[in-house]
Amino acid sequence: MCTVLVSLRPAADWPVLVLAVRDEMLGRPWRPPARHWPDRPGLLGGLDEQAGGTWLAVDPAAGRIACVLNAAGRPAEPAGRRSRGELPLAAAAGEAAPAGFNGYDPCHLLVLDGGGLCVTTWNGRQPHRYRLTDGDHLFVNQGRWLGPADRRSPRAAHFGPRFAAVARPEPALGKPVPDAWAPWLALLDGPDVPAPTDPRALIARSVQDDGSVWGTSSVTLLGLSATGELRYDFRPGAAATAGWRPIGAG
């Protein structure tokens, strides 16, 4: 996962809204969101077939969402390295991080529920935790975007002010995706967005020296309502023409 926008409004009909863009090597096999884990049958999420974990997991019954982004820091020792895809599964299930983050490469773990957002940044040495309860928060691999003076990420510097300026979506159940998420989709797929090869691009694509391709493999839109309802819309691939799939919570 490379970009996550979280919108928190505790008094709203939909207090928690999430836009999550996953960037990965496009040859890495995966499956769309479903209940893939027999040992955690309550969880929904996309399956990373290579390591068995996920980039984003949801527990509809608990109203909890967890996702992971790469971060900078000291890599784990190769002999004991574990997949960071384990972390959203444990967090969405309400469990502590396995091994207290030891053995994982650096990452940002985001855990959302009706009470707000808990962020843990692991730099390979010490976890740093904090909690956010209101506002719009944009996360990239460099961490949370801190405002217009924060130029660490071209993507965040470009899109942060734009997300801040648009209306908040109203994703009522039953609304078509283009209506439910219109303000965000205009920034995701609008005619003026940077090209996929631009370092500012939210939808990315880059050909590596060995011919492999890194880029956006999926986009997720999530909403948690004040009454416990979940809206989960998923788009495989980067293009708007890929189409959106509703993911059932039942």
Buried (B, 14 or more C-beta within 10 A) or exposed (E): BBBBBBBBBEEBEBBBBBBBBBBBEBEEEBEBBEEBBEEBEBBBBBBBEBEEBBBBBBBBEBBBBBBBBBBEBEEBEEEEEBBBBBBBBBBBBEEEBBEEBBBBBBBBBBBBBBBBBBBBBBBBEEBEEEEBEEEBBBBBBBBBBEEEEBEBBBBBBBBBEBBEEEEBBBBBEEBEBEEBBBBBBBBBBEEEBBEBEBEBBBBBBBEEEEEEEBBBBBBBBBBBBBEEBBBBBBBBBBEBEEEBBEBEBE
